[in-house]
Amino acid sequence: MTELSNAATAAAPNEPVLLPDLSDRGVLTLTLNRPRVFNALSEDLLEALTSALESAAKDGTVRVVVIRAAGRAFCAGHDLKEMRARPDRGYYIELFDRCSAMMKTIVALPQPVVAQVHGVATAAGCQLVAACDLAIAAETAIFATNGIDNGLFCSTPSVALSRAVARKHAFEMLFTGEFISAARAAEIGLVNRVVPEDELDDATRDLADQIAAKSTVTTRSGKKMFYRQLGLDLADAYDVAARNMACDLMSEDAAEGLDAFLEKRAPVWRDR
């Protein structure tokens, strides 16, 4: 992947680094827009993506977020040209802290986040896929945490990766740096499903719309509970889950959903 690594350090044109689009169904699509440099995560792109996610968290009309990319690749990781231009430990710590904050924002976001992946997703780009709640990949997509090939272990990507796939699969990716296919990514749980490249947009839209059609109160409550219980032991996890279900049952949407089921009709959610 030498050609890709070199291209990822090329200068980007003066254009918006992130393109947001909100559908009438409440699906916010955030398109990484640095196609000439394989959507490398520059400081500007990290800032734009973090800002867009933070704004989405406060927007009641946003029900689902999709992260996709323009050009031939999803994301080639950090912008190597920016990194090499400032060989300073303090700067590197600040940069990785900013990237980590963005990844944590995805997890903390009330809305489910779907990664739509095509082309390559390497290093921090693979981390971005792993950090999202769901992911759909084109069958031609490839994934790697290949920093080790350049003498740099993918430490921060390992955090998201090790929480998305089993330990031995994460170790293999991190310590070999080898690229894996979309089919293999689905096998190990890095992505939910794989579709032909010309069906990627439709498949992602269908999944996002399916989730957006559910009760917003319920999806937000469920995502928060899901991540909270992951870090608990079994007894505490059930305790949190039980109390979450009890709270959900007191909501207007749960009352409407149960009544609709009993009356054999489609529910009408409060925010519709």
NORRAKA-V141726 format. One record per helix or strand of 2 or more residues. SS is the DSSP state (@ for helix, = for strand). FROM is the first residue (numbers start at 1). TO is the last residue. If there is no record, write none. Layout:
SS;FROM;TO / SS;FROM;TO
This chain:
@;2;7 / =;18;22 / =;27;32 / @;35;37 / @;43;57 / =;64;69 / @;80;85 / @;89;108 / =;112;117 / =;120;122 / @;124;131 / =;134;138 / =;142;144 / @;147;150 / @;155;164 / @;167;176 / =;180;181 / @;182;188 / =;193;195 / @;197;212 / @;216;230 / @;234;249 / @;252;262
